[in-house]
């Protein structure tokens, strides 16, 4: 009886949760509808300038994600200022899409009906150009006999295509491979029937986007194109076409403060951040940065709307007792191998696991050193399907790393303070994780294996080859004492300040977290709040998108 009562109570809780989420979705839809009508009524008359085109097909399905909100709110703000805006939008225009891919069922179609319905809500007050799917028989014939490796290198000759660009080839394999890795949650992809099928469908879909976007650009002739991410294949194909037309392309991604966006004329997934020559932090800026770091080092932060650390625990007595038997401690911080940042990171090593294989050789050669391998907290994100299918924990088990006497492995769901590890470390090894930037701020040397957004400045040690990486690691391990150069620490503070408070454009005035992980909902606000007179963020976006100014928040007085 108690068990039956408990099951009944659990069922009631689930039903209540479903009703709550449904009510929140209804409220969010009502706010969207109300704002759309207000935008239509109060927008300034459209100017005769060339329009701004928006395309975002890879950041949401049925709800409102952070990046979908960034796209929508930005386009609304431009509309209010009389800037012509037009959205390029998918109406079942791809046979397979990134978020609509089921990694466990390769023939499952994407949920187009749900996605189209959400797009229609978002674009109710905005001009939109819808595209539909139309496979190319010539391309289908060319792809059908190719193996997986050949598919990843497919280039389609423009002369044989529907595109208006002459004498070029479109690298369809290159444009789609990062998306397939992301969708299947792994870097190494098996040459199976299922994988080949998915890649062929992505190639067909990328080509369809490219052809439809080419026709759209010729018809609309926009002054600029604003895209989500720029690396997922629909937006990557659109970006490729726009650049061939000589049209300016702006991409955006989630930034480094809660509910903030990063906009750039470069690759948003690489986060190009340029610090002015001679920039030094003032006392007020230093205090602002120190306040942030004090919270960060307690685990009080989110990324892309997700809080990775529900709690943060210190190092327990068992760990400290084991560590005392070794001469020194070297933490090793990994990344999520399928993340879109990895395309930019893989310059010295072909992928993160190649770096880990070298680290393992170094571990075996130094039994006097305790190496603490830490899996990224997002590798096994709870409550979602976004969990790695090629994880560090799998690599640890396969290679027998956890059986080595000088290794401690901390999995992604173990909430042990990385900062306590860094404070006790002789130095740390990272691939391209932001923990490397923070370790420098904690006065601990960093040996970096992958290109990161901060490696463009002297902040960490970043060897140029695997052999050089091993040589530097050996020197660090043998040295009696290591110090972080003062230049590294100064650059780290300058870079982090710019990353947090200048290039991160806050949208927290407009959006808040939704109970569904990864989604947001609109706050109650007026259409006036979206005007540049009432929103510093929207002024930055207007000046950046329309007038080519840097996407930088003004400095606080």
C-alpha positions in Angstrom: 0.0 0.0 0.0 2.7 2.6 0.8 4.4 1.7 -2.5 1.1 2.2 -4.4 0.6 5.5 -2.6 4.1 6.7 -3.5 3.5 5.8 -7.2 0.2 7.7 -7.1 1.9 10.7 -5.6 4.7 10.5 -8.2 2.0 10.4 -11.0 0.3 13.5 -9.6 3.6 15.4 -9.5 4.3 14.5 -13.1 0.8 15.5 -14.2 1.1 18.8 -12.3 4.5 19.5 -13.9 3.0 18.9 -17.3 0.1 21.3 -16.6 2.5 23.9 -15.3 4.7 23.7 -18.4 1.7 23.9 -20.6 0.4 27.0 -18.7 3.8 28.6 -19.0 3.9 27.9 -22.8 0.5 29.4 -23.2 1.6 32.5 -21.3 4.8 32.7 -23.4 2.7 32.4 -26.6 0.4 35.1 -25.4 3.3 37.4 -24.8 4.8 36.6 -28.2 1.4 37.4 -29.9 1.0 40.6 -27.9 4.5 41.8 -28.7 4.1 40.9 -32.4 1.0 43.1 -32.7 2.7 45.9 -30.8 5.7 45.8 -33.1 3.5 46.0 -36.1 1.5 49.0 -34.7 4.5 51.0 -33.5 7.3 50.3 -35.9 8.6 53.4 -37.8 7.8 53.4 -41.5 10.3 51.1 -43.3 13.2 53.0 -44.9 14.3 52.5 -48.5 17.6 51.0 -47.4 18.5 47.4 -48.2 16.9 44.9 -45.7 18.7 42.9 -43.1 18.1 39.1 -43.5 17.9 36.7 -40.6 18.3 32.9 -40.7 18.2 30.6 -37.7 17.1 27.0 -38.3 19.3 25.2 -35.8 18.7 26.6 -32.3 15.1 25.4 -31.5 12.2 23.2 -32.5 9.0 23.8 -30.5 10.1 26.2 -27.8 12.2 29.3 -27.4 15.9 28.8 -26.9 18.4 31.4 -26.0 19.7 31.9 -29.6 16.2 31.8 -31.0 15.3 34.6 -28.5 18.4 36.6 -29.6 17.4 36.3 -33.2 13.8 37.3 -32.6 14.4 40.2 -30.2 17.1 41.7 -32.4 14.9 41.6 -35.5 12.0 43.1 -33.6 14.2 46.0 -32.4 15.4 46.7 -36.0 11.8 46.7 -37.2 10.8 49.2 -34.6 13.5 51.5 -36.0 12.2 51.3 -39.5 15.0 49.0 -40.7 13.6 46.5 -43.3 13.9 43.0 -42.0 13.2 39.7 -43.7 13.5 36.2 -42.3 14.6 33.2 -44.3 12.6 30.4 -42.7 12.3 26.7 -43.1 8.9 25.1 -44.0 10.0 21.4 -44.0 12.8 22.6 -46.2 15.3 19.9 -45.1 14.9 16.2 -45.1 16.9 16.1 -41.9 17.9 19.0 -39.6 20.4 19.2 -36.7 18.0 19.4 -33.7 15.5 17.1 -35.5 18.0 14.2 -35.7 17.3 11.2 -33.5 20.7 9.6 -32.9 19.0 6.3 -32.0 16.7 6.2 -35.1 18.3 7.4 -38.3 15.2 7.2 -40.4 13.0 9.1 -38.0 11.8 12.3 -39.7 12.3 15.7 -37.9 9.2 17.2 -36.1 8.5 19.7 -38.9 4.9 20.4 -37.8 5.9 21.5 -34.3 8.8 23.6 -35.6 6.8 25.3 -38.4 4.0 26.2 -35.9 6.6 27.8 -33.6 8.2 29.7 -36.5 4.8 31.0 -37.5 4.2 32.4 -34.0 7.6 34.0 -33.9 7.3 35.6 -37.4 3.7 36.7 -37.2 4.7 40.4 -37.5 7.8 40.0 -39.6 8.2 39.5 -43.4 9.4 36.0 -44.0 10.5 34.0 -47.0 9.7 30.3 -46.5 11.6 27.5 -48.3 10.6 23.9 -48.8 12.5 20.7 -49.7 13.3 19.8 -53.3 15.9 17.0 -53.7 18.3 17.2 -56.6 18.3 13.9 -58.7 21.9 14.5 -60.0 23.2 15.0 -56.5 21.4 11.9 -55.2 22.9 9.8 -58.0 26.4 11.1 -57.2 26.1 10.3 -53.5 24.4 6.9 -53.5 27.6 4.7 -54.0 30.0 6.8 -51.8 31.4 5.4 -48.5 31.5 7.5 -45.4 35.0 9.0 -46.0 34.1 10.0 -49.5 30.9 11.6 -48.3 32.8 13.8 -45.8 34.8 15.2 -48.7 32.0 15.7 -51.2 32.3 18.9 -53.3 29.5 19.7 -55.8 30.3 21.6 -58.9 28.3 24.8 -59.2 28.0 24.5 -63.0 26.0 21.3 -62.4 23.8 22.9 -59.7 20.9 25.2 -59.2 23.0 27.9 -57.7 23.8 31.1 -59.6 27.5 31.2 -58.6 29.8 30.2 -61.4 33.1 28.4 -61.6 33.2 27.2 -58.0 32.4 24.1 -56.0 30.4 24.0 -52.8 32.1 21.8 -50.1 29.0 20.0 -48.9 30.9 17.3 -47.0 33.0 19.9 -45.1 29.9 22.0 -44.3 27.9 19.1 -42.9 30.4 17.0 -41.0 30.6 19.3 -37.8 26.8 19.1 -37.6 26.7 15.3 -37.8 29.3 15.1 -35.0 27.2 17.4 -32.9 24.0 15.6 -33.6 25.5 12.1 -32.9 27.4 13.4 -29.9 30.8 12.1 -31.0 33.9 13.0 -33.0 34.7 9.6 -34.5 31.8 8.5 -36.7 31.5 4.9 -37.7 31.1 3.9 -41.4 27.7 2.3 -41.0 24.6 2.3 -43.0 22.9 4.6 -40.5 25.7 7.1 -40.4 26.0 7.2 -44.2 22.3 7.7 -44.5 22.3 10.7 -42.1 25.3 12.3 -43.7 23.7 11.9 -47.2 20.5 13.5 -45.9 22.5 16.4 -44.4 24.3 16.9 -47.7 21.0 17.0 -49.6 19.5 19.4 -47.1 22.6 21.6 -47.0 22.5 21.8 -50.8 18.8 22.6 -50.7 19.4 25.4 -48.2 22.2 26.8 -50.4 20.1 26.8 -53.5 17.1 28.3 -51.8 19.2 30.9 -50.0 21.0 31.8 -53.3 17.6 32.5 -54.9 16.5 34.4 -51.8 19.6 36.7 -51.9 19.1 37.5 -55.6 15.5 38.4 -54.9 15.9 40.3 -51.6 19.4 41.8 -52.0 20.0 42.3 -48.3 22.7 44.6 -46.9 23.7 42.0 -44.4 22.8 38.5 -43.2 22.5 37.6 -39.5 22.9 33.9 -38.7 22.9 31.7 -35.7 26.2 30.0 -35.0 27.4 29.8 -38.6 28.8 26.3 -38.2 25.7 24.1 -38.1 25.1 23.0 -41.7 21.9 25.1 -42.6 23.5 28.3 -41.5 27.0 27.3 -42.7 25.5 26.7 -46.2 23.8 30.1 -46.1 27.0 31.7 -44.9 29.0 30.2 -47.7 26.5 31.4 -50.3 26.2 34.9 -48.8 30.0 35.3 -48.9 30.1 34.2 -52.5 27.7 37.0 -53.2 29.9 39.5 -51.4 27.3 40.1 -48.6 28.3 40.8 -45.1 27.6 38.0 -42.6 27.1 38.4 -38.9 26.9 35.3 -36.6 25.8 35.0 -33.0 26.1 32.6 -30.2 25.5 32.3 -26.4 28.0 34.5 -24.6 29.7 34.4 -21.2 27.1 36.0 -18.8 23.7 34.6 -18.1 21.2 35.4 -20.9 23.8 37.2 -22.9 24.7 37.0 -26.6 27.9 37.3 -28.7 27.6 38.9 -32.1 30.5 39.1 -34.6 31.5 39.6 -38.2 33.8 36.6 -37.6 33.2 33.0 -36.6 30.9 33.2 -33.5 31.9 29.7 -32.4 35.5 30.8 -32.2 34.6 33.9 -30.2 37.1 36.3 -31.7 37.7 39.0 -29.0 40.0 41.9 -29.8 41.4 43.9 -26.9 42.5 47.4 -27.8 46.3 48.0 -27.6 47.1 49.6 -24.3 43.9 48.8 -22.5 44.3 48.5 -18.8 41.7 47.9 -16.1 40.7 50.8 -13.9 40.1 50.3 -10.1 36.3 50.2 -10.8 36.8 47.6 -13.6 39.1 45.5 -11.3 36.5 45.6 -8.6 33.8 44.5 -11.0 35.9 41.6 -12.2 36.9 40.5 -8.7 33.2 40.4 -7.7 32.4 38.1 -10.7 35.4 35.8 -9.9 34.4 35.4 -6.3 31.0 34.0 -7.4 32.5 32.0 -10.2 35.0 30.2 -7.9 32.0 29.1 -5.8 30.4 27.5 -8.8 27.7 30.2 -9.1 27.4 30.4 -12.9 25.5 29.2 -16.0 26.3 28.6 -19.6 23.7 28.6 -22.3 21.0 28.8 -19.6 22.3 25.6 -17.9 23.7 25.6 -14.3 26.3 22.8 -14.4 27.0 22.9 -10.6 24.0 22.4 -8.4 26.6 22.2 -5.6 30.4 22.4 -5.4 32.3 20.2 -2.9 35.8 20.6 -1.6 38.5 18.0 -1.6 37.7 15.3 1.0 40.2 13.6 3.4 40.5 10.5 1.3 41.7 12.5 -1.7 44.0 14.6 0.3 45.5 11.5 2.0 46.1 9.9 -1.4 47.6 13.1 -2.8 50.0 13.3 0.0 51.8 10.2 -1.2 52.9 12.0 -4.4 55.4 14.7 -5.2 53.0 16.9 -7.1 49.5 17.2 -8.5 48.6 18.0 -12.2 44.9 18.3 -13.0 43.8 17.5 -16.6 40.7 19.3 -17.8 38.8 18.0 -20.9 36.2 19.3 -23.2 33.0 18.0 -24.9 34.4 16.4 -28.0 31.4 17.1 -30.3 31.1 20.8 -29.3 31.2 23.2 -32.2 34.2 24.9 -30.6 36.3 21.8 -31.3 36.5 22.6 -35.0 38.6 25.7 -34.1 40.5 23.9 -31.3 41.9 21.0 -33.4 45.0 22.7 -34.7 47.9 21.1 -32.8 46.1 17.8 -32.3 43.6 16.3 -34.7 41.1 15.9 -31.9 40.9 15.9 -28.1 41.4 12.2 -27.7 44.7 12.4 -29.6 45.8 14.9 -27.0 44.6 12.6 -24.2 46.6 9.7 -25.6 49.7 11.8 -25.4 48.8 12.9 -21.8 48.5 9.2 -21.0 52.0 8.6 -22.2 53.2 11.4 -19.9 51.2 10.0 -17.0 52.9 6.5 -17.5 56.3 8.1 -17.5 55.8 10.0 -14.2 54.6 7.8 -11.4 55.8 10.4 -8.8 53.0 12.8 -10.0 49.3 12.5 -9.3 47.2 13.3 -12.4 43.6 14.2 -11.8 41.6 13.8 -15.0 38.4 15.9 -14.9 35.5 15.3 -17.4 33.7 18.4 -18.5 30.4 18.9 -16.6 28.4 19.1 -19.9 29.6 15.7 -21.1 26.6 14.0 -19.4 24.1 16.8 -19.1 21.2 15.3 -17.0 17.6 15.5 -18.2 18.5 15.9 -21.9 19.6 13.9 -24.9 22.7 16.1 -25.1 25.0 13.5 -23.6 28.2 12.5 -25.2 28.3 9.2 -27.1 32.1 9.3 -27.1 33.0 10.4 -23.6 36.1 10.8 -21.5 34.8 8.2 -19.1 34.6 5.7 -22.0 38.2 6.5 -22.9 39.3 6.1 -19.3 37.7 2.7 -19.1 38.9 1.5 -22.5 42.5 2.5 -21.8 42.5 1.4 -18.2 43.5 4.8 -17.1 41.5 4.6 -13.8 43.6 1.5 -12.8 46.9 3.5 -12.9 48.1 4.2 -9.3 48.9 7.8 -10.1 45.5 8.8 -11.6 42.2 10.0 -10.1 39.3 10.3 -12.5 36.5 12.7 -11.7 33.4 12.1 -13.9 31.2 14.9 -15.2 28.5 14.5 -12.5 30.9 14.6 -9.6 30.6 18.1 -8.2 34.2 18.5 -6.8 35.6 22.0 -6.9 38.0 22.4 -9.9 39.3 25.5 -8.2 40.4 23.6 -5.1 42.3 21.3 -7.5 44.0 24.2 -9.3 45.1 25.8 -6.0 47.0 22.6 -5.1 48.4 22.0 -8.6 51.9 22.4 -9.8 50.4 23.2 -13.2 47.3 22.2 -15.1 46.7 20.7 -18.5 43.7 21.8 -20.6 42.5 21.2 -24.1 40.6 24.5 -24.9 38.6 24.8 -21.7 38.0 28.3 -20.2 39.3 26.8 -16.9 42.7 27.4 -18.4 42.0 31.2 -18.3 40.8 30.9 -14.7 43.8 28.9 -13.6 46.1 31.7 -14.8 44.1 34.1 -12.7 44.6 31.7 -9.7 48.4 32.0 -10.3 48.8 28.4 -11.6 50.7 27.7 -14.9 48.6 26.3 -17.8 49.7 23.9 -20.6 47.1 24.1 -23.3 46.6 21.5 -26.0 43.9 23.0 -28.2 43.4 26.5 -29.7 41.1 28.5 -27.4 39.6 31.9 -27.8 42.2 33.2 -25.3 45.3 31.6 -26.9 45.6 34.5 -29.3 47.1 36.4 -26.3 50.0 35.4 -24.0 47.9 33.9 -21.2 48.8 30.2 -21.2 51.6 28.0 -22.6 50.4 26.8 -26.0 53.0 24.6 -27.8 52.9 24.4 -31.6 53.2 20.7 -32.0 52.6 17.4 -30.1 56.4 16.9 -29.7 56.8 20.5 -28.3 53.8 19.9 -26.0 55.5 16.8 -24.5 58.8 18.6 -24.2 57.2 21.5 -22.2 55.2 19.0 -20.0 58.5 17.2 -19.2 60.2 20.5 -18.3 57.3 21.5 -16.1 57.2 18.1 -14.3 61.0 18.2 -13.6 61.2 21.8 -12.5 61.4 22.5 -8.8 59.3 25.7 -9.1 57.0 27.2 -11.7 55.7 30.7 -11.9 53.1 32.4 -14.0 54.6 35.3 -15.9 53.1 38.6 -14.8 52.2 39.4 -18.4 50.1 36.2 -18.5 48.1 37.3 -15.4 47.6 40.9 -16.7 46.4 39.6 -20.1 44.1 37.1 -18.4 42.4 39.8 -16.4 42.1 42.1 -19.5 40.8 39.3 -21.7 38.2 38.1 -19.1 37.0 41.6 -18.4 36.4 42.2 -22.1 34.8 38.7 -22.5 32.4 39.3 -19.7 31.5 43.0 -19.8 32.2 44.3 -23.3 31.4 41.6 -25.9 28.7 39.9 -23.9 25.4 41.7 -24.8 22.9 41.2 -22.0 19.3 40.1 -22.8 18.2 39.5 -19.2 15.9 42.5 -19.4 13.7 40.4 -21.8 14.1 36.7 -21.1 14.3 34.3 -18.1 14.8 30.6 -17.6 12.0 28.1 -18.6 11.4 24.9 -16.5 12.5 22.9 -19.6 16.3 22.8 -19.6 17.8 24.8 -22.5 14.7 26.9 -23.1 13.8 30.4 -22.1 10.6 32.4 -21.9 9.8 36.1 -22.4 9.6 38.4 -19.4 6.7 40.9 -19.3 8.0 44.0 -21.0 6.8 46.8 -23.4 7.7 47.1 -27.0 9.4 50.4 -26.0 12.0 48.4 -24.1 13.3 47.1 -27.4 14.1 50.5 -28.8 17.8 51.7 -28.6 16.6 54.7 -26.4 15.6 52.2 -23.7 18.0 49.4 -24.2 21.8 49.7 -24.4 22.0 46.2 -25.9 19.6 47.1 -28.7 21.6 50.2 -29.5 24.8 48.2 -29.8 23.0 45.8 -32.1 21.5 48.5 -34.2 24.8 50.3 -34.6 26.7 47.0 -35.2 24.3 45.4 -37.7 23.2 48.5 -39.6 26.2 50.8 -39.3 29.1 48.4 -38.9 30.2 49.5 -35.4 31.9 47.0 -33.0 29.5 44.8 -31.0 30.7 46.2 -27.7 28.7 47.2 -24.6 29.6 50.8 -23.5 31.9 51.0 -20.5 30.3 51.8 -17.1 31.0 55.3 -15.8 
